């Protein structure tokens, strides 16, 4: 079971209908992230462009796995806002966004310690 604990948030304007994107990575423009430009994980479900989107940018949060992840793996953002295991290039390039606290299969909601502010 995925859980959340203390985390920091900010509010941005949704750039699209994000009602199906809760716990996925987003960019400052309020759309789903496709790479390392993510600012955090969406915490609510804004159903239209212009609505308030609450984004968690650091702390213990839920996220959706885009591939199998092992516990304690470094994490990165991939297409469609999914979180995956970071590659050595992600890590050396400063694109790691956190660590997995639990193992997850592709598509699972899991818990990690995230820090999108670097």
N, C-alpha and C positions, 0 to 999 in steps of 0.2 A: 504494500500500500504506500503510495506516495504521500509525503507530508510536507508541510511548510513550517518554518519557524520565523524568527525575526528577519526582516529584510527591509531595504530602503526602496522607496518608490518615487516616481515623478509622474506628472500627468501631461500628456500631449494630446493633440487633436488627431483623431483617427483619419487617415487618408483614404479609407475604403471601409466597406462592411467587414468587420473583423469578428463577427459573432461566432465563427467557427475556428478562430485562431487563438483561443485562450491557452496560455502556457507555451506559446511559440515565440520565437525571437522576432522583434520588430526593429525598424529603423526610425530615426527622428522624424521622418516624413509621415509616420503613422501607418506604414504598410509593412507587410511581412518581409523579414530580412532574407537575403539570399547568400550572405557571406559575412565577412568580418566587420561590416559596418553596423551591426546590430548594437542597439543601446540598452537592450534588456529584454525581459520576458513579459509578455502581455498577461495581466492579472484579471482582467474583466472581459466582457463580450460586447464591445460597442457595435451596434447593428447598422450604423450608417456613417458615412463620411462626415466629419465635423463633430462627432460626439467625443466625449472625454474617454481617453484610453489610459488606464493606469498601468504603468510599466515598472516592474521590479528590476533594479539595476545592480544590487548587491545583497547577498545574504543567502539563506537556505530557502530554496524555492523548488517548485515543481516545473518539469519541462517534458516535452515529448521527444523520445529517442527516434532518430532517423535511421538507425542501424543498431545492432547489438552493442551494448556498452558493458564493460566490466567495472565493478566497484573500484574506486580510487583512480580511475582513468581521468586524464586531463580531457577537457571538452572543448568543442568548437561548434560554430554555426554552419549549417549547410543550406541547401535550397529549401524553399518553402518554410523557413523558420525552424526546421528540425535541428536537434542537437545530436552531434556524433562524437566519437572518440577523436581527439585532436591528433593530427599527424606531427611528425618531427618538424616539418616546415611550419605548421601552425604555431607550434611551441616556440621555435627559434625566431619566428616573425612577430611574436607578441600577440598572436590571434587566439590564444587559449582563453576561454571565458569562465573556466571553473573546473571543479572535480566532481565526479559522480560519488555519491554516498552509498549507493546500492547498484547492483547489476540490473540491466534492463534489456529486454528484447526489442527489436525494431517495432515501433508503434506504441510502445509502453509509455505510460506516464510515470516518471521516476523523480527521485529527489537528488539534488546536487547543491553544492556550495558554489555560488556564482559571483563573479565580479566583472562587470562589463566596463567599468571605469579603469582605465590604465594610464 
